[in-house]
Amino acid sequence: MADLHSMTSGLVVTAFWEAKPSEVEAVSGIIREFLPQAQREPGVQAFQIHQSLTEPEKFFFYEVFRDEAAFAAHQQTDHFKTLIVGQAVPKLAKRERTQHRFV
């Protein structure tokens, strides 16, 4: 993965998740399994997931993809379909995603 300070291009995706209160530990475990697989994808320049210190049910994703095609490919991986769509999303109370570009 690239050094964040040297990146000037790519598609930036941010996501905010809020797990259902009874599902925080399960979502955390799914994320720990998913993250290293996502970080190894060829079109990924940066991929980090953070959990709030004060509100542990809240997660923040910061992702940088080479381009829109790399982001589309990410969403077609087995680990995304199985872990995120199949397992994590049903355990969420809220999920928001936005796309950005470098300035």
DACORDA-V8865 format. One record per residue. RES is the residue in three letters. SS is DSSP state (a for helix, b for strand, c for the rest). OMEGA is omega in radians with two decimals (NA if undefined). Layout:
res:RES ss:SS omega:OMEGA
res:RES ss:SS omega:OMEGA
This chain:
res:MET ss:c omega:-3.06
res:ALA ss:c omega:3.01
res:ASP ss:c omega:-3.10
res:LEU ss:a omega:-3.10
res:HIS ss:a omega:-3.11
res:SER ss:a omega:-3.11
res:MET ss:c omega:3.11
res:THR ss:c omega:3.14
res:SER ss:c omega:-3.13
res:GLY ss:c omega:3.11
res:LEU ss:b omega:3.12
res:VAL ss:b omega:3.10
res:VAL ss:b omega:3.03
res:THR ss:b omega:3.10
res:ALA ss:b omega:3.05
res:PHE ss:b omega:3.10
res:TRP ss:b omega:2.95
res:GLU ss:b omega:3.14
res:ALA ss:b omega:2.97
res:LYS ss:c omega:-3.05
res:PRO ss:a omega:-3.12
res:SER ss:a omega:-3.03
res:GLU ss:a omega:-3.05
res:VAL ss:a omega:-3.11
res:GLU ss:a omega:3.12
res:ALA ss:a omega:3.12
res:VAL ss:a omega:3.11
res:SER ss:a omega:3.13
res:GLY ss:a omega:3.10
res:ILE ss:a omega:3.14
res:ILE ss:a omega:3.13
res:ARG ss:a omega:3.09
res:GLU ss:a omega:-3.07
res:PHE ss:a omega:-2.96
res:LEU ss:a omega:-3.11
res:PRO ss:a omega:3.10
res:GLN ss:a omega:3.12
res:ALA ss:a omega:-3.11
res:GLN ss:a omega:-3.13
res:ARG ss:c omega:-3.13
res:GLU ss:c omega:-3.07
res:PRO ss:c omega:-3.11
res:GLY ss:c omega:-3.11
res:VAL ss:b omega:3.07
res:GLN ss:b omega:3.08
res:ALA ss:b omega:-3.14
res:PHE ss:b omega:3.12
res:GLN ss:b omega:3.09
res:ILE ss:b omega:-3.07
res:HIS ss:b omega:3.08
res:GLN ss:b omega:-3.12
res:SER ss:c omega:3.08
res:LEU ss:c omega:-3.07
res:THR ss:c omega:3.11
res:GLU ss:c omega:-2.98
res:PRO ss:c omega:3.09
res:GLU ss:c omega:-3.09
res:LYS ss:b omega:-3.12
res:PHE ss:b omega:3.11
res:PHE ss:b omega:3.13
res:PHE ss:b omega:3.02
res:TYR ss:b omega:-3.03
res:GLU ss:b omega:3.04
res:VAL ss:b omega:3.13
res:PHE ss:b omega:3.13
res:ARG ss:c omega:-3.11
res:ASP ss:c omega:-3.12
res:GLU ss:a omega:3.12
res:ALA ss:a omega:3.10
res:ALA ss:a omega:3.09
res:PHE ss:a omega:3.10
res:ALA ss:a omega:3.11
res:ALA ss:a omega:3.11
res:HIS ss:a omega:-3.09
res:GLN ss:c omega:3.12
res:GLN ss:c omega:-3.14
res:THR ss:c omega:3.11
res:ASP ss:a omega:-3.10
res:HIS ss:a omega:3.08
res:PHE ss:a omega:-3.10
res:LYS ss:a omega:-3.08
res:THR ss:a omega:-3.02
res:LEU ss:a omega:-3.08
res:ILE ss:a omega:-3.07
res:VAL ss:a omega:-3.05
res:GLY ss:a omega:-3.03
res:GLN ss:a omega:-3.02
res:ALA ss:a omega:-3.03
res:VAL ss:a omega:3.11
res:PRO ss:a omega:-3.13
res:LYS ss:a omega:-3.08
res:LEU ss:b omega:2.99
res:ALA ss:b omega:-3.08
res:LYS ss:b omega:3.08
res:ARG ss:b omega:3.10
res:GLU ss:b omega:3.07
res:ARG ss:b omega:3.03
res:THR ss:b omega:3.12
res:GLN ss:b omega:-3.06
res:HIS ss:b omega:3.01
res:ARG ss:b omega:3.09
res:PHE ss:c omega:3.08
res:VAL ss:c omega:NA
